[in-house]
Amino acid sequence: MSSRIKRLYEAVEGERSRSPARSKTARLMSLGRDKMAQKLGEEAVEVVICATRGDREQLIPESVDLLYHLVVLWAELGVKPADIWAEMDRREEALGLAEKLPKTMLQVV
């Protein structure tokens, strides 16, 4: 999966330089960080709605949309997939991969 996210990130970066009239990704990026974050939030809400309804069929494409918008925001802020994997490694060492770190351990050292 990490290679697919990396490819998505690279594709998003490649779209950045295209015309917003020809690329939805370029258009989204041209609207600025606030709009990108808003779109990510909208997709997250759609995932939550699908989950609460138990709608597996819609949960899958909405999850893909959520990942796409997350990667767009990463690209905007210069966060690379490797940065995310490094944080996941750090957390796995601390408590295991399937556990969320307590807020006191979230500061990157």
C-alpha positions in Angstrom: 0.0 0.0 0.0 2.8 2.4 0.8 4.0 2.2 -2.8 0.5 3.1 -4.1 0.3 6.1 -1.8 3.8 7.1 -3.0 2.6 6.9 -6.6 -0.5 8.9 -5.8 1.7 11.5 -4.1 4.0 11.7 -7.2 1.0 12.0 -9.5 -0.5 14.8 -7.4 2.9 16.6 -7.5 2.9 16.1 -11.3 -0.6 17.7 -11.6 0.5 20.8 -9.7 2.1 22.3 -12.8 -0.8 21.6 -15.1 -3.4 24.1 -16.1 -6.3 24.3 -13.5 -8.6 24.3 -16.6 -7.4 20.8 -17.5 -6.6 19.2 -14.2 -9.0 18.9 -11.2 -6.0 18.4 -8.9 -4.3 21.6 -10.2 -7.6 23.4 -9.8 -8.0 22.2 -6.2 -4.4 23.2 -5.4 -4.9 26.6 -7.0 -7.8 27.3 -4.6 -5.4 27.2 -1.6 -4.8 25.2 1.6 -8.1 26.2 3.2 -10.1 24.8 0.3 -8.0 21.6 0.3 -8.5 21.1 4.0 -12.3 21.8 3.6 -12.5 19.1 0.8 -10.6 16.6 3.1 -13.1 17.3 5.9 -16.0 16.8 3.5 -14.6 13.5 2.4 -14.0 12.4 6.0 -17.7 13.2 6.9 -18.8 11.1 3.9 -16.7 8.2 5.2 -18.3 8.6 8.6 -21.8 8.6 7.1 -21.1 5.5 5.1 -19.7 3.8 8.2 -22.6 4.7 10.4 -25.0 3.4 7.8 -23.0 0.2 7.3 -22.7 1.0 3.6 -19.7 -1.0 2.7 -20.2 -0.4 -1.1 -20.0 3.4 -0.7 -17.4 3.3 2.0 -14.8 2.0 -0.4 -14.9 4.8 -3.0 -15.4 7.4 -0.3 -12.3 6.1 1.4 -10.3 6.4 -1.8 -11.6 10.0 -2.1 -10.5 10.7 1.5 -7.0 9.3 0.8 -6.7 11.4 -2.4 -7.6 14.6 -0.6 -5.2 13.7 2.3 -2.4 13.2 -0.2 -3.2 16.5 -1.9 -2.9 18.3 1.5 0.3 16.5 2.2 1.8 17.7 -1.1 0.7 21.3 -0.4 2.4 21.2 3.0 5.5 19.4 1.8 4.8 16.3 3.8 6.1 13.3 2.0 4.8 9.7 2.4 8.2 8.8 3.9 7.5 11.3 6.7 4.2 9.5 7.5 5.8 6.1 7.4 8.6 7.3 9.7 6.0 8.4 12.2 4.1 5.1 11.9 7.4 3.3 12.6 8.0 5.5 15.7 4.5 4.7 17.0 4.8 1.0 16.3 8.0 0.9 18.3 6.3 2.7 21.2 3.0 0.8 21.5 2.5 -1.4 18.4 1.0 -0.5 15.1 -2.6 -1.0 16.0 -2.6 1.4 19.0 -3.0 5.2 18.9 -0.4 7.0 20.9 -1.5 9.1 23.9 -1.4 12.9 23.3 1.7 13.1 25.6 3.6 10.9 23.2 2.6 12.6 19.9 5.3 15.2 19.9 7.9 14.2 17.3 11.2 14.0 19.0 
